[in-house]
Amino acid sequence: MALSHAILAAINDRSCSGYDLAKQFDGSIGFFWNATHQQIYRELTKLEEQSQIDAQLVRQEHRPNKKIYSLTSKGEETLRSWIEMPSTVSPLKDDLLVKIFAGSIVSPETIVTELKHHRMQHLESLHTYQAIAAQDFPDRWSKTCLRQSQLSNVGRYQYITLRQGIRFETEWLAWCAEAIDLLESAA
């Protein structure tokens, strides 16, 4: 996936300014695709030059003018074509797993400390996802929610994505507990 696809997907959800888009990447989209604000603004310029998005200039008093970006029919077709193409599994790149793989050259406590550090980060992510679920899908974030027609079409896809984030963090925490237990019992 290219950054351009993530931007087109975000703008497809709703027209927004570059600033608002960068905030989305700091939040919802940033949970599964990371980009700096500079990368986002560079890509917006390219997408506009390629007629994938339109920018409407909004003049503001007491603030700099801003552009509101929206998807063009060409951008929508690009996004649709990309979605219809089969995806390949992305290779996992994780410093922690490389450290653990070579962990026999340090004390088990060193790796356990690192695992506990990562556990806290994943626990924070899980709590964030659960808070989003409770706020955006109250009384619905069980498996039965997917069968209910009460979700909007957009909400259904966002909910599915959120559920994957919750499952990922839950499974990661279970694996982390198992790894810590194994290393501590060996010490």
Z-matrix of the N, CA and C atoms (Angstrom, degrees):
N
C 1 1.455
C 2 1.514 1 108.50
N 3 1.288 2 115.17 1 139.75
C 4 1.450 3 121.12 2 176.04
C 5 1.531 4 109.32 3 -99.36
N 6 1.311 5 115.66 4 157.64
C 7 1.455 6 120.96 5 177.21
C 8 1.525 7 110.22 6 -57.19
N 9 1.329 8 116.32 7 -35.40
C 10 1.468 9 119.62 8 -179.69
C 11 1.529 10 111.37 9 -57.49
N 12 1.325 11 117.60 10 -38.39
C 13 1.469 12 120.29 11 179.42
C 14 1.529 13 110.92 12 -66.27
N 15 1.310 14 116.94 13 -41.16
C 16 1.469 15 120.36 14 178.62
C 17 1.527 16 110.45 15 -63.57
N 18 1.328 17 116.72 16 -39.08
C 19 1.469 18 120.39 17 178.70
C 20 1.520 19 110.37 18 -68.27
N 21 1.325 20 117.00 19 -45.24
C 22 1.470 21 119.92 20 178.07
C 23 1.531 22 110.55 21 -59.59
N 24 1.331 23 116.98 22 -40.49
C 25 1.466 24 121.00 23 178.80
C 26 1.528 25 110.89 24 -63.34
N 27 1.315 26 116.70 25 -40.87
C 28 1.463 27 120.31 26 -179.37
C 29 1.529 28 111.07 27 -68.45
N 30 1.322 29 116.22 28 -41.83
C 31 1.462 30 119.71 29 -179.66
C 32 1.529 31 110.40 30 -71.84
N 33 1.320 32 117.27 31 -29.31
C 34 1.455 33 120.66 32 175.39
C 35 1.522 34 110.54 33 -61.43
N 36 1.315 35 116.42 34 -35.47
C 37 1.462 36 121.22 35 179.28
C 38 1.528 37 110.32 36 -63.76
N 39 1.333 38 116.03 37 -44.41
C 40 1.470 39 120.92 38 175.94
C 41 1.518 40 109.65 39 -168.55
N 42 1.324 41 116.54 40 145.89
C 43 1.458 42 121.55 41 176.27
C 44 1.521 43 108.26 42 -63.56
N 45 1.327 44 115.57 43 144.71
C 46 1.456 45 118.14 44 -178.06
C 47 1.520 46 110.46 45 -160.22
N 48 1.313 47 115.50 46 166.94
C 49 1.461 48 122.02 47 175.75
C 50 1.523 49 109.07 48 -81.50
N 51 1.329 50 115.90 49 166.73
C 52 1.457 51 119.84 50 175.55
C 53 1.517 52 111.67 51 -60.01
N 54 1.326 53 115.97 52 -38.55
C 55 1.462 54 120.88 53 178.51
C 56 1.532 55 110.62 54 -62.58
N 57 1.339 56 116.22 55 -46.48
C 58 1.467 57 119.99 56 179.36
C 59 1.528 58 110.89 57 -63.54
N 60 1.331 59 115.99 58 -38.39
C 61 1.461 60 120.19 59 178.46
C 62 1.530 61 110.47 60 -64.02
N 63 1.328 62 116.38 61 -44.12
C 64 1.469 63 120.01 62 178.29
C 65 1.534 64 110.57 63 -61.02
N 66 1.337 65 117.12 64 -37.35
C 67 1.467 66 120.20 65 176.68
C 68 1.520 67 110.93 66 -65.47
N 69 1.344 68 117.79 67 -36.36
C 70 1.469 69 120.48 68 176.66
C 71 1.525 70 110.09 69 -62.77
N 72 1.338 71 115.69 70 -37.79
C 73 1.464 72 119.13 71 179.50
C 74 1.522 73 110.65 72 -71.64
N 75 1.312 74 117.21 73 -24.59
C 76 1.465 75 119.84 74 174.79
C 77 1.533 76 110.14 75 -76.47
N 78 1.319 77 116.67 76 -19.94
C 79 1.460 78 121.57 77 -178.24
C 80 1.505 79 111.61 78 -115.74
N 81 1.309 80 116.50 79 -111.62
C 82 1.465 81 122.04 80 -168.52
C 83 1.525 82 115.05 81 -52.91
N 84 1.298 83 118.37 82 -56.59
C 85 1.468 84 119.57 83 -178.82
C 86 1.519 85 110.47 84 -67.99
N 87 1.309 86 116.73 85 -32.77
C 88 1.459 87 121.35 86 179.55
C 89 1.511 88 114.32 87 -62.44
N 90 1.332 89 117.73 88 -15.43
C 91 1.454 90 119.65 89 177.17
C 92 1.526 91 111.56 90 -68.80
N 93 1.345 92 116.41 91 -24.40
C 94 1.466 93 118.26 92 -178.90
C 95 1.516 94 113.90 93 -131.70
N 96 1.330 95 119.08 94 -2.58
C 97 1.455 96 121.75 95 173.46
C 98 1.516 97 107.83 96 -148.93
N 99 1.315 98 116.46 97 121.41
C 100 1.456 99 121.99 98 -173.78
C 101 1.519 100 110.86 99 -104.18
N 102 1.327 101 117.19 100 137.89
C 103 1.458 102 122.52 101 175.88
C 104 1.528 103 108.61 102 -155.26
N 105 1.319 104 115.46 103 145.73
C 106 1.464 105 119.81 104 176.15
C 107 1.524 106 109.08 105 -79.67
N 108 1.317 107 116.28 106 163.36
C 109 1.462 108 120.34 107 178.38
C 110 1.529 109 110.22 108 -62.39
N 111 1.319 110 117.22 109 -38.59
C 112 1.468 111 120.49 110 178.31
C 113 1.519 112 111.20 111 -61.48
N 114 1.333 113 117.42 112 -43.85
C 115 1.466 114 120.92 113 178.55
C 116 1.525 115 110.79 114 -61.68
N 117 1.305 116 116.94 115 -40.93
C 118 1.465 117 121.65 116 -179.18
C 119 1.519 118 110.04 117 -63.66
N 120 1.331 119 117.74 118 -47.84
C 121 1.468 120 120.54 119 -178.50
C 122 1.531 121 111.61 120 -65.42
N 123 1.325 122 117.49 121 -37.94
C 124 1.472 123 120.27 122 176.11
C 125 1.524 124 110.54 123 -62.37
N 126 1.325 125 115.47 124 -43.24
C 127 1.469 126 119.87 125 -178.44
C 128 1.524 127 111.04 126 -68.89
N 129 1.329 128 118.02 127 -35.98
C 130 1.462 129 120.67 128 175.84
C 131 1.520 130 110.88 129 -59.71
N 132 1.324 131 116.70 130 -42.75
C 133 1.469 132 121.11 131 177.99
C 134 1.526 133 110.56 132 -60.44
N 135 1.331 134 116.98 133 -46.31
C 136 1.472 135 120.87 134 179.18
C 137 1.520 136 111.16 135 -61.93
N 138 1.334 137 116.78 136 -45.93
C 139 1.457 138 120.53 137 -178.29
C 140 1.529 139 111.32 138 -63.26
N 141 1.321 140 115.98 139 -36.05
C 142 1.472 141 119.58 140 177.41
C 143 1.532 142 110.03 141 -68.17
N 144 1.335 143 117.23 142 -42.13
C 145 1.470 144 121.30 143 177.73
C 146 1.526 145 111.59 144 -62.59
N 147 1.325 146 117.46 145 -31.72
C 148 1.468 147 122.90 146 -179.70
C 149 1.534 148 112.07 147 -87.05
N 150 1.323 149 117.19 148 4.05
C 151 1.470 150 123.43 149 -178.79
C 152 1.531 151 112.86 150 61.31
N 153 1.337 152 116.42 151 26.97
C 154 1.464 153 121.04 152 175.76
C 155 1.535 154 110.63 153 -81.84
N 156 1.333 155 115.15 154 -28.22
C 157 1.465 156 121.42 155 178.25
C 158 1.526 157 108.65 156 -135.40
N 159 1.314 158 115.72 157 154.92
C 160 1.466 159 123.09 158 172.62
C 161 1.513 160 107.71 159 -109.13
N 162 1.316 161 115.54 160 150.94
C 163 1.459 162 119.98 161 176.24
C 164 1.516 163 108.67 162 -123.79
N 165 1.307 164 115.76 163 126.46
C 166 1.453 165 121.70 164 176.50
C 167 1.528 166 107.19 165 -104.35
N 168 1.314 167 116.47 166 122.95
C 169 1.462 168 121.05 167 -179.69
C 170 1.521 169 109.74 168 -77.30
N 171 1.308 170 115.99 169 127.41
C 172 1.460 171 122.20 170 177.73
C 173 1.520 172 106.92 171 -113.34
N 174 1.322 173 114.79 172 115.85
C 175 1.466 174 120.01 173 178.86
C 176 1.529 175 108.67 174 -81.26
N 177 1.326 176 115.04 175 138.51
C 178 1.458 177 120.09 176 -177.11
C 179 1.521 178 109.22 177 -131.48
N 180 1.302 179 115.79 178 142.32
C 181 1.460 180 119.93 179 173.80
C 182 1.516 181 108.65 180 -87.87
N 183 1.295 182 115.78 181 142.02
C 184 1.465 183 123.04 182 177.32
C 185 1.519 184 113.23 183 65.03
N 186 1.322 185 118.48 184 10.69
C 187 1.461 186 123.77 185 177.08
C 188 1.518 187 107.35 186 -146.80
N 189 1.310 188 115.66 187 157.24
C 190 1.468 189 117.38 188 174.74
C 191 1.528 190 110.34 189 -65.00
N 192 1.327 191 115.75 190 149.50
C 193 1.465 192 119.69 191 175.44
C 194 1.515 193 109.05 192 -62.03
N 195 1.326 194 116.33 193 156.77
C 196 1.459 195 119.39 194 179.15
C 197 1.519 196 109.60 195 -135.36
N 198 1.298 197 114.69 196 161.91
C 199 1.455 198 121.73 197 176.74
C 200 1.528 199 108.39 198 -109.02
N 201 1.323 200 115.24 199 137.34
C 202 1.458 201 121.03 200 173.46
C 203 1.526 202 106.36 201 -106.63
N 204 1.314 203 115.57 202 120.86
C 205 1.461 204 121.61 203 -176.10
C 206 1.521 205 110.56 204 -95.94
N 207 1.319 206 114.95 205 139.22
C 208 1.464 207 120.75 206 174.49
C 209 1.525 208 108.29 207 -138.37
N 210 1.297 209 114.67 208 157.10
C 211 1.453 210 121.81 209 -178.30
C 212 1.530 211 110.29 210 -74.93
N 213 1.308 212 116.76 211 137.39
C 214 1.457 213 121.04 212 172.20
C 215 1.525 214 107.96 213 -90.93
N 216 1.306 215 116.70 214 172.14
C 217 1.468 216 119.13 215 177.01
C 218 1.527 217 109.79 216 -63.66
N 219 1.326 218 116.97 217 -34.31
C 220 1.470 219 120.35 218 176.86
C 221 1.534 220 110.36 219 -65.53
N 222 1.316 221 117.25 220 -42.01
C 223 1.462 222 121.23 221 177.60
C 224 1.509 223 111.79 222 -65.34
N 225 1.335 224 116.29 223 -39.64
C 226 1.460 225 120.12 224 177.85
C 227 1.528 226 110.44 225 -64.33
N 228 1.327 227 116.88 226 -40.56
C 229 1.468 228 120.13 227 178.54
C 230 1.534 229 110.65 228 -65.98
N 231 1.331 230 117.43 229 -40.13
C 232 1.463 231 121.31 230 176.75
C 233 1.527 232 110.27 231 -60.15
N 234 1.330 233 116.07 232 -45.56
C 235 1.463 234 120.89 233 179.78
C 236 1.525 235 110.42 234 -64.55
N 237 1.322 236 116.73 235 -45.41
C 238 1.470 237 120.62 236 179.58
C 239 1.532 238 110.44 237 -60.28
N 240 1.323 239 117.66 238 -45.95
C 241 1.477 240 121.58 239 179.94
C 242 1.525 241 110.92 240 -61.62
N 243 1.322 242 116.21 241 -41.44
C 244 1.465 243 120.00 242 179.58
C 245 1.534 244 110.58 243 -64.77
N 246 1.339 245 117.10 244 -43.20
C 247 1.466 246 120.89 245 -179.87
C 248 1.526 247 110.23 246 -63.20
N 249 1.314 248 117.32 247 -36.65
C 250 1.463 249 121.26 248 -177.88
C 251 1.526 250 113.19 249 -74.65
N 252 1.334 251 117.42 250 -17.32
C 253 1.472 252 120.32 251 178.25
C 254 1.525 253 109.67 252 -76.85
N 255 1.339 254 117.90 253 137.71
C 256 1.467 255 119.41 254 176.48
C 257 1.533 256 110.91 255 -62.15
N 258 1.305 257 115.51 256 138.97
C 259 1.467 258 121.07 257 177.71
C 260 1.522 259 109.77 258 -95.79
N 261 1.306 260 115.14 259 151.48
C 262 1.458 261 120.02 260 172.80
C 263 1.528 262 107.82 261 -102.33
N 264 1.300 263 116.01 262 155.77
C 265 1.456 264 120.19 263 178.12
C 266 1.527 265 107.96 264 -67.88
N 267 1.317 266 115.88 265 130.19
C 268 1.465 267 120.44 266 179.29
C 269 1.523 268 109.15 267 -74.90
N 270 1.329 269 116.55 268 138.08
C 271 1.467 270 117.94 269 177.78
C 272 1.530 271 109.90 270 -66.55
N 273 1.307 272 114.73 271 143.17
C 274 1.451 273 121.04 272 179.71
C 275 1.522 274 109.32 273 -81.25
N 276 1.314 275 116.19 274 125.70
C 277 1.464 276 121.58 275 174.65
C 278 1.520 277 106.71 276 -119.97
N 279 1.306 278 116.78 277 110.61
C 280 1.453 279 120.54 278 -175.48
C 281 1.525 280 109.38 279 -144.07
N 282 1.321 281 115.62 280 112.16
C 283 1.467 282 120.94 281 179.20
C 284 1.524 283 111.86 282 -55.12
N 285 1.333 284 116.01 283 -40.84
C 286 1.460 285 119.97 284 -177.83
C 287 1.525 286 111.23 285 -59.50
N 288 1.321 287 117.39 286 -43.68
C 289 1.463 288 119.71 287 -179.33
C 290 1.527 289 111.82 288 -64.92
N 291 1.325 290 117.48 289 -35.19
C 292 1.468 291 120.02 290 176.10
C 293 1.527 292 109.78 291 -66.67
N 294 1.332 293 116.46 292 -41.86
C 295 1.465 294 120.05 293 177.73
C 296 1.528 295 111.07 294 -61.07
N 297 1.325 296 116.59 295 -44.22
C 298 1.463 297 119.78 296 -179.89
C 299 1.522 298 110.62 297 -66.32
N 300 1.318 299 117.23 298 -40.27
C 301 1.460 300 121.39 299 179.32
C 302 1.529 301 111.09 300 -56.28
N 303 1.338 302 116.18 301 -38.53
C 304 1.468 303 121.33 302 -179.90
C 305 1.530 304 111.06 303 -101.30
N 306 1.313 305 117.64 304 14.03
C 307 1.462 306 122.87 305 -173.40
C 308 1.508 307 116.51 306 -63.16
N 309 1.315 308 117.76 307 -14.82
C 310 1.465 309 119.20 308 -177.51
C 311 1.532 310 112.24 309 -66.95
N 312 1.330 311 118.33 310 -12.91
C 313 1.471 312 119.17 311 -179.16
C 314 1.524 313 112.62 312 -88.96
N 315 1.341 314 117.31 313 -2.32
C 316 1.464 315 121.08 314 175.56
C 317 1.529 316 107.79 315 -124.28
N 318 1.305 317 116.35 316 173.88
C 319 1.469 318 119.51 317 178.93
C 320 1.524 319 109.43 318 -71.63
N 321 1.332 320 117.29 319 150.85
C 322 1.474 321 119.90 320 176.41
C 323 1.536 322 111.88 321 -57.31
N 324 1.325 323 116.34 322 -31.64
C 325 1.467 324 120.01 323 179.53
C 326 1.524 325 111.86 324 -61.30
N 327 1.335 326 116.05 325 -34.87
C 328 1.470 327 120.21 326 179.11
C 329 1.527 328 110.41 327 -62.50
N 330 1.319 329 116.00 328 -45.29
C 331 1.459 330 120.26 329 179.93
C 332 1.524 331 110.71 330 -70.16
N 333 1.337 332 117.24 331 -39.25
C 334 1.465 333 120.60 332 178.37
C 335 1.526 334 109.85 333 -61.83
N 336 1.310 335 117.73 334 -41.52
C 337 1.466 336 121.60 335 177.44
C 338 1.524 337 110.30 336 -59.45
N 339 1.326 338 115.76 337 -44.73
C 340 1.468 339 120.45 338 178.75
C 341 1.537 340 110.79 339 -64.40
N 342 1.312 341 117.04 340 -41.80
C 343 1.464 342 120.60 341 177.67
C 344 1.526 343 111.38 342 -62.39
N 345 1.320 344 117.03 343 -41.28
C 346 1.468 345 120.40 344 179.16
C 347 1.524 346 110.98 345 -65.74
N 348 1.330 347 116.17 346 -36.74
C 349 1.467 348 121.02 347 176.25
C 350 1.531 349 109.97 348 -61.70
N 351 1.314 350 117.08 349 -46.71
C 352 1.461 351 121.71 350 179.01
C 353 1.531 352 111.42 351 -67.97
N 354 1.321 353 116.69 352 -35.80
C 355 1.462 354 120.13 353 178.78
C 356 1.524 355 110.41 354 -58.20
N 357 1.320 356 117.01 355 -41.98
C 358 1.469 357 120.33 356 179.56
C 359 1.535 358 110.92 357 -62.77
N 360 1.327 359 117.08 358 -41.15
C 361 1.461 360 120.36 359 179.45
C 362 1.536 361 111.26 360 -65.20
N 363 1.325 362 116.22 361 -42.79
C 364 1.464 363 119.68 362 179.60
C 365 1.528 364 111.51 363 -69.48
N 366 1.317 365 116.56 364 -33.59
C 367 1.461 366 120.27 365 176.45
C 368 1.532 367 110.07 366 -65.03
N 369 1.328 368 116.90 367 -40.66
C 370 1.469 369 120.88 368 176.45
C 371 1.517 370 110.76 369 -62.03
N 372 1.335 371 116.92 370 -43.32
C 373 1.465 372 120.21 371 178.22
C 374 1.521 373 110.99 372 -62.14
N 375 1.329 374 116.38 373 -43.54
C 376 1.464 375 120.06 374 178.80
C 377 1.519 376 110.51 375 -60.12
N 378 1.313 377 117.52 376 -44.26
C 379 1.462 378 120.88 377 179.66
C 380 1.527 379 110.72 378 -63.80
N 381 1.319 380 116.59 379 -37.96
C 382 1.465 381 120.40 380 177.25
C 383 1.518 382 110.23 381 -62.50
N 384 1.321 383 117.38 382 -48.52
C 385 1.465 384 121.40 383 179.28
C 386 1.521 385 111.12 384 -61.29
N 387 1.317 386 116.82 385 -42.16
C 388 1.465 387 120.23 386 179.82
C 389 1.531 388 110.77 387 -65.52
N 390 1.323 389 116.72 388 -36.19
C 391 1.475 390 120.01 389 177.46
C 392 1.530 391 110.40 390 -66.91
N 393 1.318 392 116.56 391 -39.49
C 394 1.473 393 120.10 392 176.82
C 395 1.521 394 109.70 393 -63.85
N 396 1.318 395 116.84 394 -43.54
C 397 1.464 396 120.86 395 179.06
C 398 1.524 397 110.79 396 -61.20
N 399 1.319 398 116.79 397 -44.38
C 400 1.464 399 120.70 398 -178.97
C 401 1.528 400 111.01 399 -66.38
N 402 1.338 401 116.88 400 -34.82
C 403 1.464 402 120.66 401 -179.09
C 404 1.523 403 111.60 402 -78.64
N 405 1.328 404 117.26 403 -48.31
C 406 1.461 405 121.22 404 -172.97
C 407 1.522 406 113.89 405 -88.18
N 408 1.328 407 116.66 406 -24.01
C 409 1.463 408 121.09 407 -178.22
C 410 1.529 409 109.84 408 -133.74
N 411 1.333 410 118.13 409 56.27
C 412 1.465 411 119.94 410 -176.98
C 413 1.524 412 111.05 411 -60.45
N 414 1.306 413 114.86 412 142.23
C 415 1.467 414 122.91 413 179.24
C 416 1.528 415 113.21 414 57.94
N 417 1.330 416 116.88 415 16.61
C 418 1.459 417 118.97 416 -176.03
C 419 1.513 418 113.57 417 -129.44
N 420 1.278 419 119.65 418 -1.89
C 421 1.457 420 116.72 419 -170.49
C 422 1.513 421 113.15 420 -89.51
N 423 1.319 422 113.26 421 42.58
C 424 1.462 423 120.20 422 168.82
C 425 1.521 424 107.52 423 -107.35
N 426 1.302 425 117.44 424 172.79
C 427 1.462 426 121.57 425 -179.20
C 428 1.525 427 111.45 426 -60.86
N 429 1.320 428 117.81 427 -29.10
C 430 1.460 429 119.96 428 -177.81
C 431 1.515 430 111.84 429 -67.03
N 432 1.309 431 117.42 430 -20.70
C 433 1.458 432 121.08 431 -179.35
C 434 1.518 433 111.62 432 -57.99
N 435 1.313 434 116.81 433 -35.57
C 436 1.459 435 120.29 434 -177.69
C 437 1.524 436 111.49 435 -65.49
N 438 1.311 437 118.46 436 -24.97
C 439 1.458 438 121.21 437 -179.29
C 440 1.530 439 111.52 438 -89.46
N 441 1.297 440 116.93 439 -10.95
C 442 1.458 441 119.65 440 -177.83
C 443 1.525 442 110.06 441 -82.58
N 444 1.294 443 115.65 442 138.61
C 445 1.461 444 119.71 443 179.56
C 446 1.523 445 111.58 444 -84.74
N 447 1.324 446 116.70 445 3.21
C 448 1.455 447 120.30 446 -177.63
C 449 1.525 448 112.84 447 -72.61
N 450 1.314 449 117.96 448 -17.51
C 451 1.457 450 120.30 449 177.80
C 452 1.522 451 109.78 450 -78.42
N 453 1.323 452 116.36 451 140.00
C 454 1.463 453 119.32 452 174.30
C 455 1.526 454 108.32 453 -68.43
N 456 1.302 455 116.39 454 166.57
C 457 1.457 456 120.40 455 179.16
C 458 1.533 457 110.03 456 -59.98
N 459 1.318 458 117.80 457 -46.58
C 460 1.462 459 121.86 458 178.87
C 461 1.525 460 109.72 459 -65.14
N 462 1.332 461 116.85 460 -44.22
C 463 1.463 462 121.36 461 -179.51
C 464 1.512 463 112.72 462 -60.12
N 465 1.328 464 116.90 463 -37.22
C 466 1.465 465 121.02 464 179.62
C 467 1.529 466 110.33 465 -59.40
N 468 1.319 467 117.47 466 -45.88
C 469 1.467 468 120.71 467 -178.51
C 470 1.526 469 111.37 468 -70.83
N 471 1.314 470 116.95 469 -37.60
C 472 1.462 471 119.53 470 176.91
C 473 1.528 472 110.51 471 -66.27
N 474 1.325 473 116.54 472 -38.30
C 475 1.456 474 121.14 473 178.72
C 476 1.528 475 110.93 474 -63.82
N 477 1.333 476 116.76 475 -43.77
C 478 1.464 477 120.58 476 178.88
C 479 1.523 478 110.44 477 -59.59
N 480 1.331 479 116.56 478 -42.90
C 481 1.465 480 121.04 479 178.92
C 482 1.527 481 110.55 480 -63.45
N 483 1.312 482 116.18 481 -44.36
C 484 1.463 483 121.06 482 179.08
C 485 1.524 484 111.38 483 -62.17
N 486 1.325 485 117.35 484 -42.29
C 487 1.466 486 120.89 485 178.31
C 488 1.522 487 111.05 486 -59.71
N 489 1.327 488 117.49 487 -38.65
C 490 1.470 489 119.74 488 177.66
C 491 1.527 490 110.13 489 -63.77
N 492 1.318 491 117.39 490 -40.88
C 493 1.464 492 120.01 491 177.13
C 494 1.517 493 111.66 492 -60.85
N 495 1.331 494 116.91 493 -42.77
C 496 1.467 495 121.10 494 179.08
C 497 1.525 496 110.34 495 -64.82
N 498 1.311 497 116.95 496 -44.65
C 499 1.470 498 120.25 497 179.60
C 500 1.530 499 111.21 498 -64.60
N 501 1.330 500 116.95 499 -41.36
C 502 1.459 501 120.79 500 179.36
C 503 1.522 502 110.28 501 -58.73
N 504 1.329 503 116.57 502 -49.61
C 505 1.464 504 120.46 503 -177.65
C 506 1.527 505 111.16 504 -66.56
N 507 1.317 506 117.21 505 -39.61
C 508 1.465 507 121.12 506 178.79
C 509 1.530 508 110.38 507 -62.37
N 510 1.321 509 116.87 508 -46.44
C 511 1.465 510 120.95 509 179.35
C 512 1.523 511 110.91 510 -66.09
N 513 1.332 512 116.95 511 -39.65
C 514 1.462 513 120.23 512 179.27
C 515 1.526 514 109.57 513 -61.49
N 516 1.320 515 117.22 514 -43.35
C 517 1.460 516 120.57 515 179.90
C 518 1.528 517 111.48 516 -64.51
N 519 1.319 518 117.67 517 -37.86
C 520 1.474 519 120.56 518 176.99
C 521 1.525 520 110.55 519 -64.88
N 522 1.335 521 116.92 520 -43.54
C 523 1.468 522 120.63 521 177.74
C 524 1.531 523 110.40 522 -62.82
N 525 1.318 524 116.50 523 -41.54
C 526 1.462 525 121.23 524 -179.29
C 527 1.528 526 110.62 525 -62.21
N 528 1.320 527 117.34 526 -44.31
C 529 1.466 528 121.04 527 178.05
C 530 1.526 529 110.56 528 -60.86
N 531 1.329 530 116.24 529 -41.63
C 532 1.464 531 121.26 530 178.93
C 533 1.541 532 110.47 531 -63.27
N 534 1.326 533 116.37 532 -44.40
C 535 1.468 534 120.50 533 -179.18
C 536 1.526 535 111.29 534 -65.46
N 537 1.321 536 116.97 535 -43.15
C 538 1.471 537 120.80 536 178.46
C 539 1.527 538 109.96 537 -62.05
N 540 1.332 539 117.05 538 -46.01
C 541 1.465 540 121.15 539 178.83
C 542 1.526 541 111.31 540 -59.10
N 543 1.318 542 117.33 541 -44.60
C 544 1.454 543 121.72 542 -179.65
C 545 1.529 544 111.03 543 -62.44
N 546 1.325 545 116.86 544 -44.94
C 547 1.468 546 120.22 545 -178.19
C 548 1.532 547 111.84 546 -70.89
N 549 1.323 548 116.99 547 -38.97
C 550 1.466 549 119.81 548 179.83
C 551 1.527 550 111.39 549 -69.99
N 552 1.309 551 117.24 550 -34.54
C 553 1.469 552 119.41 551 -179.92
C 554 1.521 553 111.27 552 -73.36
N 555 1.322 554 117.16 553 -23.73
C 556 1.468 555 121.07 554 179.13
C 557 1.525 556 111.52 555 -81.30
N 558 1.313 557 117.58 556 -19.82
C 559 1.467 558 120.76 557 -175.10
C 560 1.523 559 111.91 558 -76.53
